[in-house]
């Protein structure tokens, strides 16, 4: 298939929606020769922080001389960024080649009377196939939703299972309590394996301990609570526990947790208590787009893919820490299946005004519905027809000022925001 044919194949699969379960992905991977069994895999699950934690680990392993493959979802700026080799996204041609192979397997599955795999199952199978073809030294595979019944969980013997911050999200699929959600996330823990998890809410910790014990998995917790943040004016930060100090290119309350978790993971992978200085420096220089990211200087424009209540609480702390005494003008858009009341309530009162937009996806919450919610927490709220109108209007108005334009609420429209700036 060429790229246009590849897009049509994927669009057709998207109509099938998202179906959790392992039967279909197992069948697809078997047809492809079980590429998930190739090499060493680091499997990352959690509600928030998967991408940033993976980026820190990726930098460390590349600096240590490894060839690193990585699969993340969803795409933020362009589709091919979901599949990377040593930080470089694959080309459209390579994607088409992978999907041609996967489509042949899907056609065989349908011909044999089984349901066609979903788009995420197709993307996951393509990721494992890529890692095998590229003969990577290690693969970083990010869970899509949950863990236990997520397509990426087809991997049988991961080198390391990683659990990031867990909070209430995707309740319709994962459960209506923190414990139930933690059980689903803990589903990536395998028999006789190693697991590293962020030390967090004790309800989550208890579930992880229980699962690890049942699976005979060696569990290590990464505790970030003893590290304090020093915010820098250029939106970088230092974290320190009084003995060790790290200078991070990324900033935000949540990055403290992600970095310390990644640090423990890299120590486990490299089997050392003390990481080489060059490896630590590589981690400190890591960037991950769409997470409290500065994308414009005049005026300062920041984007953040905050999309659930826990992320909103951490975002509020980050804004208070890194943007104190600044006038903030929000652009906000949220998906209708998210906890938009909490996402708004935790962050919007920090601003002087806000513009509501509708994310350009089927799940996008209508801007007028969002407007009524936002007005409960901020008096001066309006709407814009699209992101371009909102961004360019604010950037023009506040150029050459100390005011901040802050865009948040969903990863689904951050590419539009960046495109509008350009």
N, C-alpha and C positions, 0 to 999 in steps of 0.2 A: 504493500500500500504506500502511496505517497502521503504527504502531510494532510492534504484535504480529505482524502479517503479515511485516514486515521481519525480525524476529528469527527467525521460522520459516524464511524464505528463507535467511538466513545459517546457521542451524543445519543445514539440509539440505546446504549447500555444505561445511560443516566436515567432514562425513562423508567427503568426497573426500580429506582429508588435505592434505599439503603436497607439491607437485610442482615442482621447479626446472626452468626452461626458459622460453624466450621465445615459442614459437609461440602458445600459448593467450592470453597477455596481449596480444600484438600483434593477434591476431584480435579480441579484445574491444575494445581501444582503437580499432581501425579502425571497428568498428560504432558507436562513440560519437563518431566524427568526429575522432579523434586529439587528444584534449584534452591529451595529454602534450607536444604541440608548442607549446602556448600559453606565451608569456612566458619569463621568466628562471627557471631552476631551479638550486638548489644541491643537489647529490646527495651524501649522506654515507654512507660505508661504514666498517666497522671492527668489531673484536670487542667492545671496551669503549669507552665515552665518547661514543657517537653522540648520545645524548639530551642530555647536559650541554653538549657542544660546540654542538649545534644551539640550545639554549636561550640560550647566550651570544650567538651570532650573531643570533638572533631579537630579543633585547633591543636590540642595537646598531642593527639596521636599522629597527625600530619607532621608536626614539629619533631616527633620522635622517629620519623623516617618511614611511617607506615602509609600504604595506599588505602585510603578510606572511602568507602561508599556510603551514601546517606539517602534515606527516603523520609520525606516529611509531607504532611498534609494539614490543611489544604494549601494550595498555591496562594500566594498573596499578590505578587506582581505579574508573574507570567507562568503558564502551565508547566513548562519544562523544568522549572526550579525545584519541583518535587523530587527529582532524581539528580544526585550530584556525585561526581567522582573528584576527590580532593578539592572540594568546595566549588567545582565548576559544573554548572548545570549541563545536562546533555543537550545535544542539538535536536532540532526538529527531525532531521534525517535519522538520527539514532533512535529517537522515540518511535518513528514510523517503522523502523526495522524491528524493534522490540514488539510493538503492537501487532505487526504482521504475524509474528510467531505465535503470540497469544491468541490472536483471532482464529488462527487455524485450529488451535486447541478448543476454543469456544465453539466453533462450528462442529467439531467432532462430538463435543458434549451434547449439543442440541440434537445432532443427528441420531445420537444414541437414546434420545428421549428424556434427557435431563434438562432442568431449567438453565437458561443462559446466565453466566456469572454476572454479578453487578459491576458497576464501573469501579468501585473501590477494590473489589476482588481482582479485577483486571489490572488496576494500577499496582496493587501489591505484588501480584505474580510477576509483573514486568520488572518491579524493583528487585526481587530476588533473582530473576533471570539476568538482569544487568550486572549484579554483583558477581555472579558466577562467570559470566562472559568476560568481565574485566579482571577477574582473578584478584579481587581486592584482598588486602590483608585482614581487614575487619569491616563489618557493615554496621551502621547505625540505623535502626529501624524504629520509626515512631508509630505508636498505636494511633489508630484513627478515632475510635470511640470505645471507651471501656477497657477491655483487655481480654477477659476470658473468652468471649465470643467474637472478638475482633479478627478480621481476616489476617492481620499480621501475625497473630498468635499461632499460625501454622508452623512456625519454627519450633523444632522439637527440643534442641539442646543449646540454648543461648549461652554465650560466654559469660554474660552478665545480664540480669534483669534489673531495671532501674525504675523506681517509683518516685515521681515528683510530688508536688503539692496536690492534695485531693480535697475537693469541695463539692458543693451541690451544683450539678450541671447535668444535662441530658437525662433528667429524672424519668422521662417516659420510657427510656431504654434501659437505664441502669439501676433504678430503684429510688424510693422516696426518702431514704435515710442515709446519713453519712456512712454508716456501717455497711449497708447494702452496696453502695457505690464503691467503697473500699474493697469489698469482696470481689466485685467485678474487675477492678484494677489489679488486684492481687492475683488474678487468674493468669497473669504472665509468668508467675513464679513456677519453675519446673522442678521435677524430682532431682535430688542430688546436685543442686546448682548453687550459684552464688547470687545474692540479691543485695543491692544498696538502695536504701530509701531515705527520704528526708524525714527527720524527726519532726513530728507535727502534732496535730490534735490527738490526744491519747486514745480516742475512739478508733481512729485510723491505725495508730501504732499497734493497738491490741489485735486488730484484724490481721495486720501484716505479720506480727509475731506468730499468731496461730497458724496462718497459712504456711509460713516458712517452716514451722515445726512439723506440720503435717507432711510437707514435701521434702523434709530433710534438706532444706536449703540453708546455707550459711548466710545469715542476715546481718548486715552492718547498717547502722543508722548514721546519717550525717547531721550533726547538730549545728545549726547556724545561729542559734540564739545568743551565743556569747560574742558574736561579731558586731561591732558598732560601725555605723556609716558616717563618713565625713563627705559632705557634698561639695563639689567644686563648681565654680561659676561657669565653666565650659561644658557643664552637663556630663562630667565624668565623676567618678567617686573613688574613695578609698574605703576599704573595710578592714577592721583590725580587731583582734582579740587581746591586745596588749602585748602579745609575743610576736605574732605574724601579722604583717600588713600587706595588702594587695591593692594595686591601683588598676581599676577597671575602666575600659573604654565605654562599656554599657553602664547605665545608671538606672536607679529605681529600687524601691524597697524589695521587690521580688527577686532582683538579680543577686542580692546577697545570698538568699537561699539557694538559687540555682547554681551559683559559683561554688559554694561550699559542697553541695551535693556532687557536682561534676569533679571537684578536686578529689573527693573520696573515691569516686568511680575510677578515675585515672590511676590512682594509687593501686586499686585492686587489679586493674587490667595490666599495668606494668609491673605488678608484684613488688612494690617498693613502698617504704614508709616516707621517704624523702624524694620528692620529684626534682629532676634537674632544673636549674634556673631557667634555661632556655624554654623548657616546656611550660613552666609557670608563666613566663613572659608572653608566650604565645596565647595562653588562655586569657591573660589580662587584656590583650589587644583585640580579643574577639568582638565582633559585632553581629547582631542578628536583627534584620529589618522588621519594622512594624511594632517594636516594643519600646515605648518611651524613647522614640527615635527623633532626633533633630533632623529635619529635612529642608529647612530654609533658615537663613540668618537675619534677613531684613525684610519684614519682621521675623522674629523667631517663630517657626512653625514646628510643632511637635505632633507626632502621630502615635497612637497606641491601640493595639487590637483588643483591648479590654472587652470581654464578652460574657462575663458572669459576675455574680455578686462578690465572690471572694477576690477576683481580680480588681473589682471596683474599689474595694476597701484598701487594697495595696496601692492602687493608683492614686487614691486620695492622699495617702501618706507620702507618696513619691512627689506629688505636686507641691504639697506643703513643705517638703524638704528641699527640693531643687528649684522651685519657682516661688520663693516667699516674696510677698509684697509686690507681685507682678499682677497687672490687670490681664485677666484671661478671658478670651472670647472663644467659646466652645462651638464646634460643629459636631453634631451627634447624630448617629444613625444606628439602629439596633434591629436585630432579627426578632420576629414576632414570637418565636418559640423560646426566647431567652427571658430571664428575669429582669425585664426592662425597668420595672419600678425601682428595684434595688440598684441597678446600674446607674440610673439617673440620680436617685436620692443620695448616694454616697459621694458623687463627684460634682454634680452641677452647682451646688451652693458655693463652690470655690470660685465661680466665674462672675463676671459682670453682666454677661448676656450670652445667648446661645442661638444657633440656627439649627433647625431640625431638617434632615433630609431622609429620603427613603432609599435604603440600600438597593442597588439595581439587581436584586435576585428575587426569586419567587418567595422566599421566606422573609423578605424585607418588611419591617413594620412600617405602616403608612405614616408619613411625616405628620399628618394632622392628628393622628392618634397619639403619636409621640409628643406633639406639642401640648396636648392637654395634660399629659403626665409631667412634662418639664415645668409647666407653669405652676405646679404645686411647690416647686423648690427654687424657682428663679423668676423674677417678675418680667424681665425683658427677654422674651423668647419669640422668635419668628420662624418662618420656614423658607426654604429655597427649592426651586424646581429640580436642581441637580447639584452635584458636588462642585462642578466647575464654577457655577454661579456663586456658590457660597464661598469657596476658597478665594477666587480672584477678587471678589468684593471686599473681603476682610484684608487680604494682603495689600491691596491698593489703599485701603483706608488707613491701615496702621503701619505702613512703611515709614521708616525713620522715627519710630517710637520704641519705647521699651515694652509695649504691649505684646502679649503672646496669643497666637492662634493655636488652639489645641483641638485636634480631631480624634475622636475615639468612639467606641461602641461596638465595632465589629471589624474583623479582619477582611470581610468581604468587599469593602469599598476603599481600602487604603491605596490601592493602585490608582484609583480614580483621583484621589487627593494629590498624589505625587504627579500624575499626568497633568492635572490642572495647574500645578506650580510651574510646569515646563511649557 
